[in-house]
């Protein structure tokens, strides 16, 4: 009996000792400090961009709409380059000045576009698209001006950020951003039946008693918010919000009750896979993940467009 307890005590001590040694091993530290946060971040950003793409395609009834169509990219880029020029080193809940400035720039741009689009008195879609084009062009001009007068280090950092990049983040940032994106996706899911009606035309939606203005405002705000979160964390990663919703729609259909959650999962998988490719394709160097998504997304989207043009026109 005593011998059995002694052996049990020794085995428990050995287990705890081995566990502590494993926690201090280089492989464990690399996994928990670098690999795992990077995978989580890619999943968060991919889910946010894919779901935002679904919403903008539905609201604007435009198959080519993506999360950046209303000038979010130029607003975020302007915020990022201002942060690089200021060169501050403070953090807010683990978020760097670049992330904070990019988030503020993206969100501010969206609401500026929203205000101008409604102020013009044009139709909902036309006003937003025209305002987005004008604001995007204006902010892009400011970005080019600031880039031309900045130091080479700041220019390189800005260009690299604009290409989109997934890097390890503080777990506080991951918890905060992941919670915001998850809340946004759940909220969008609850209004997905109304989005189904709006996608096929405002007249049909009105006949069903749907408050179109309220649904548009809420869904637009949430989609813009999760896009701003994604952009602030990773820069500008293209084609995720464009190609993923189309792929899911072609396989599972246009019902937003399925399209939204499945796009979130597919977007996460797509961006995690793209980041893995970006990390190893030119190792030991690393490509910006935005380069990989563009190289993979552009031809894939063209193939889908040619082969399934009739299905892509489901909202006409």
N, C-alpha and C positions, 0 to 999 in steps of 0.2 A: 504493500500500500504506500509506504513512504517512498519507495523507489519509483513508483508510478507518478506520485506527485512531484518528485524531484525531476523526472524526465519531462513532465508537462511544464514545469517552471522553466527549465532550460530551453525547451522548444519555443515558449512564448517570448523569452528574452532574445532568442535567436531571430524570431520573426520580426520583433520591433527593431532590432539592430539592423537587420537586412533592409527593412522598410526605410529607416533613416538613411542608410547608406545609398539606397536607390534614389531618395529624394535629393540627395546632394550630388548625384552623378551628373556628368555633362549632358547625357542623353535626356534625362528627366527634365533638367533645367531648360534645355533647348525646346523640348516639347511643350512645357507649360508656359514658358516666357515668350516664345517666338511662334512656334507652329500652331498651337491651339488658338491663341488670340487672333492670329491671321486668318485661320479657317472660319472662326466665328464672325469676324469682321466681314469677310467675303460673303458669308451667308446672309448677314444683315443687309448689306448694301445690295446684293442681288435680289433679295426679296422686295426691298423697298422700290428699286427701280422697275422691276417687273410689274408690281401692283400699280405703281403710278402710271406706267405705260398703258395698262388696261383702262384706267380711269380716264386719262386724257383722250384715248382713242374713242371711248364711249361718249364723253361729253362733247368733243369737237367733231364727232362722226367723221373722223379722218383716219384712214388706215396707216398713214405715215406719221401720225402723231407719236411723240415720245416724251419722256419727262422734261426734255430740254427745249421743247418747241416754243415756250413762252418766254424765253430769255433767261431762264434760270442759270444756264451755263455761263453766260456773260456776266451776270450779277455775281455769281460765286467766284468767277475768275478775277473780277475787279476787287472783291474783298480779299482774295488770297494775295494778289500782288501788293495791295496796300499793307497787308501784314508782313510780307517779306521785306518791303521797303522800311517799315517801322523797326523791324528787327527785335521786337520785344520777346521776353523769355518767360512771361507769366503764364499761368494755367488756370482754368476754371473747371473744377471737377475732372481734372486730368486732361482736358482739351486744350490744345495749343492755340496761340493767337490766330494761326492760319485757319484752323477749323472753326473758331468762333467768328472770324471775319467772313469766311466763306459762307457760313450758315446765315449770318445776318444779311450778306449781300444777296444770296439766293432768295431768301424769304422776302426781303424788301423789294426785290425786283418783281417777284410774282404779284405782290399786292399793288405795286405801281402799275403793272400791266393790267391788272383787274380793274383798278380805278379808271385808267385812261380808256380801256375798252368799253366800259359802261358809260363813261362821260361823253364819248363820241356819239352816242345815241344809235349806233348801228346794231345789227343783230348780234346775239351773244357770241356766236362763233367768229363772225367776220371782225367784230371789234377787238376780240382778244388776239386773234392772229395778226392783225395789222399793228396793234400796240406792241405785241411781242417782237415783231420784225424791227420796228423802229427803235425800241429800247435796246434790243440786242445789238443792233448796228451801232448805236451811240456808245454803249458801254464797251463794245469791242474796239472802237476808235480810242477810247480813253486807255484801255489796256495796252494797245499798240504804242500810244504816246508814252505811258509810264515805262514800258519795256525799253523803249528807245533811249530813255534818259537814265535808266537804272544801271547799276554795276553788273558785271558779267556773272557774278555769283547769284545775284538776285534774279537775273534773267534766266539762268539755268534752272534754278529752283522753281520758278514760275512755269516754265515750259514743261518740266518734268511733272509738276502737279497737274497741269492742264491735260496731260496725256492719260491721267488716271493711274493710281498706284495703291496697292494694298500693302500696308505695313502693320507691324505689331502695335497694338494699342493697350493702354492701361485698362484693366478689367472694370474700373469705374465707368470709363467711357463706353465700354461694351454693354454693361448693364443698363446704363441710361439710354443709349441709342437703341439698343435692342428692345427695351420696354416701350419706347416711343413708337417704333416701327410696328411692333406687335399690336399695340393699342390701336394704331391707325388702321391696320389691316382688318382687325376684328370689327371696328366701327364701319369700315367700308363694306364688310360682308353683310352687316345688318341692313344696309340700304341697297344691296345688290338687286332685289326684285324691282325697285324703282329704276335702277340703272338699266335693267333689261328693257323696260318700256321706253325710256328716253333714247336708248341706242337706236330704236327703230323709228323714231320720229316724235316730235313734241306734240303733234296733234293727237296721236294715239294716247300719249301719256296724259294729256289734259282730259281726254274723254274718260280716262280711268280715275280721275279725281286726284292725280298726283300733283303736289306743289312743286313744279319744276324748278322755280327759282331757289327754293330752299334746298332741294336735293343737289342742284348744281353748285350752290355756294358751299355746302358742307363737304361734298365729295372733292370739289376743287381745293378747298382749304387743306383737307387731310392729305390729298395727293401731293400738293405743293410742300406741305410740311415734311412728309417722309422723304421726298426728293431732296429737300434742303439738308436733312440729316445725312442722307447718303453722300451727297456731294461734299459736305463739310468733312467727312471722314476719309474719302478716297479720291477726291478730285473728280474729273469728268471721265466717266467710263461709258462709252457709247454702245449702242445696239442692244444692250440688255433689255431696256424698256421697250424696244421695238420688235426684236426678233422673238423673244420668249413668249409674249402674249399671243403672237400669231401661231407659233408652234403649238401651244396648248389649245388654242381655239380650233385649229385644224384637226386636232386629235380628239378633243373632248366636246367641242361645240361652243357656241357663243353664250351659254347661260352663265351669267356672272356669279351665280351661287356656287358654281364649280370652277369657273375661270379664275376668280380671285385667289382662292387658297391654293389651287394647283399651280398658278403662275408664281406665287410666292415660293413654293417648294422648288419648282423648275428654275426660277431665277437664282435661288441659293445654290443649287447644284451646278448650274451653268457657270456662275462666277467663281465658285470654288475650283472647278475643273480648269477654267481659264487661268486662274492665278497659279495653279500647280504647273501648268504648261509654261507660263511666263517665268516661273522660278527656275526651271530646268532646261529650257530650250537653248539658252546661250550660256549655261553655267560655266564658270562661277559668277558671271554677270547676270543681271536680272532685267528682263524687259518690263516696261510699264504694262499692267494688265489691260489697259485701254487699247494698246496696240494689238494684243491677242484677240480681244473681243471684236475689234473692227475687222481684222483679217479673217476671222471665222464667221462673223455675223453678216458682213456684206455679201459674199457669194451665196451663203445659205439663204439669206433673205431673197436674193434674186431667183434662186431655184424655186423657193416656195411661191414667189410671186408668179412665175411662169406656169408652174404645174397646177396651182390651186387658185388661179385668178378669180374664178367664179365664187369660190368659198370665201375668199378674202373680202369680197364685196357684200358680205352678209348684212351690213348696216345701211345699205343704200335703199 
